[in-house]
Amino acid sequence: HHKVAVIAFRRGGAEIVLPPTRSSERVRRVLDGLAVGGGTPLGAGIAAALEMAQRARSVEGREPRLVLLTDGGANTPSTPNHGGDVWTELVRVCAMVREESIPSVLIDTRQPYLSHGEGEKLSSMMGARYVSLPRPDAESVYRAVTSE
């Protein structure tokens, strides 16, 4: 059985809203209750996921998989007051994911006709497999993550 954790990136940072669990019901409940919109500190979310994946690999001896559901609309740096550019931060954190060789999937939730290629750009920067899924549900996300 796989463990799944959920990290939300919102309100100026990343927050673990569900620590690693094997309970698919808990995962479903948390995902159904996640709010969307507002500031998107995407770099913080990717960094938190990377940290959790590194811990799973080194402490638990598990081979993690990073799954990122995003519309690609990063609009807030992790530390808003430092004046850094959002995409400069994303280049740095995505390079760290690539260096760790963590199998990754980026699920782009943006409607294709509204896309400016941010999802594809992010997946390329991370070395992630790209999947367009404008209306994700539990079954479609599972298929996207498990198909190779």
N, C-alpha and C positions, 0 to 999 in steps of 0.2 A: 504494500500500500504506500501511496505517496502522501507526503505532508504538503499542505498548502498554507501559505501565509498571505495576508492582504495588507498592503501599504498604500495609504491614500496620500496624495500630495495635494495639499490645499492649505488655506489660511497661512501662507507664508512659509510652509515647511512640509516635511514628510512625517507621517504618523502611522505607526503600526496599529491598525484597527483590528487585526486578528493575528495573534502569534501562530507559529506553525501548528497545524492540527491535521488530523486524519478525518475529521467530521465534515462530510460533504454538506450536510444540513447547515452547520454553522457557517461554512463558506457561502452558501447560497443566501442565507439570511443577511449576512454582512454585505454582500454585493448588492442585494435588492435594496438595502437601506442607504447606500452611498449617495451622497448629494453630489451633483455636478455643477460646474460653472464657477465663476469667480476667478481669483488669481490662481495660476498654475505654475508652481515652482517645480517644474519637471526635473531639473537637475538634482534637486534634493530627493525626489522620489527615486530616481535611478541610483543615486549614491546610497540611499538606505537599502534598496533591494540588493545592490552589489555587496554591501556589508553583510546582510543576512545570508546571501549565497556563499560568501567566503567563510562565514562561521559554520554553515552547514557542511561545507566541504572539509574544513580543517578540524572541527571539533567532533562532528557526528560521522564523518567519513562518507557522507552522501554526495551524489553528483547532482548539484542543483540545476534548475532550469529557470531562467528569468523570463517572465511573461509580462509585457508592458501593454496595457490597454490605454490608448491615448488618441486624441484627435490631432496630436502634433502641435497644438497651440500653446507652446511654452511662452508665458508672458510675464513671469516674475522670477528674478534670480533668487537663489537660496538665501542670500543675505542682501536684501534690497538696499541697504544703506551703503554698501561698498562701491556702488556705482558701476559694477561690472555688467557686461553685456550677457544676455541670456544665452545666446548661441556660443559665445566663447566658453562659458561654463559647461554647456552641453558637449562641446568638442572634447573638453578635458575629461569629463566623467564617462562619456561613451568610449574614449580611448582606454580607460581603465577596464571597462567591461571586455573590450576586445583583448587586452593584454592577459586577462584572467582566463580567456577561452571558455567562458561560461555559455553553454548553449542558450540562445535567446530567441524569442519570438516577439515581434512587435505587431500588435493588433491595432490597426488604424480604424477608429470608430467614426471618422469624419465621412460625410457623404462625398462620394467621388467628385461630384460636380462642384463642391465647395472647396476641394483640396487645391493647395498650391505646392504639393509635393513634400510637405514637411515630414510626413510619416515615412515616406521612402528615404528621405535624406537621413532621418534619425536611425532607421534600421540599418542603412549602409554604414553610418558612423559607428554603430554598436557591433556590427557584424551579425545582426539578427536577421532571421527569416521574416519577410514582410507578408502580412495578411490583411487585406481590406475586409472589414466586417462592420459596416455602418450600423447594424442593429444587432449587437451581440446579445446572446442569451447563453445560459449555462451549457447547453448542448453544442452550440456552434463554437464557443470558446474551447470546449474540450476537444472537439474535432480539430480545430486549428492548432492547438498545442501538441496533440498527439500524432498528427499526420506529419510525415517527413518527406 
